[in-house]
């Protein structure tokens, strides 16, 4: 099992392509990227880390407005 960071930008879900061995590493990386963005004056996007079967492709589907889980 791998964990993938999904970014949420203005209601649009984007696959970061970044995969990690465990949820903690995924979450920590997303938090650190957010801190880096704040350091240069940008507001970091919301994110979520989801489990994905190793080697599997994640397919995002256009969901309903406001849906937190479009997969």
N, C-alpha and C positions, 0 to 999 in steps of 0.2 A: 504494500500500500504506500502510495506517495501522497503528498499534500500539495495543493496548488493554490497560489494566491489569485483571487479574482478581485479586480478593481471595480468600483462603482463610481462612474463619472456622469453626473447629471442624469441619473436614472438609467444609464447605459452600462451594461456589464461587459467588462473586457478581460479576456484571458491574458494574464501576465506572461505565461509560458514558463514561469519560475516554479520548479518542483523541488520538494524537500522530503527528507526521510521521515520526519515526524512533525506533528502539529506545532510543537513548541518552537522549532527552528523556523517554520513557516511564519508564525505569528511574530517572532522576534525580528525577522528580516523585514516584514511589512512595517512594523513599528519604527525600525531604524530608517527605512526609506522615507517614512513620514517625517521623522525628525530632520532628515537632510533637506527635505522640501521646505519645511518651516524655517530652517536656517537661512535659506536664500530668499525668504519672503513669500513662498507659495503655500497655499492651503492644500494639505495632503488629501487625496481622495479617500473615501471609505473603502474598506476591504473586507474580505472574508477568506478563510482558508478552508478548502474542502478536500475530503479524501477522494483520490482517484486511483483506480486499479493501475498498477505499474505497467507502463507501456500502452495504456488505453488512451484513446483520443476523447477529449471532452467536447461535447456538442452543446452549444448555447442556442436556445430557442427564443425567438421574440415572445416575451410573455406579456401578461397584463401589466398596465402601468402600476408601479408600486410593488410588484411582486419581488420578494426577497430571494427567491430561489428559481431562476429561469433555466434550470437544467434538469 
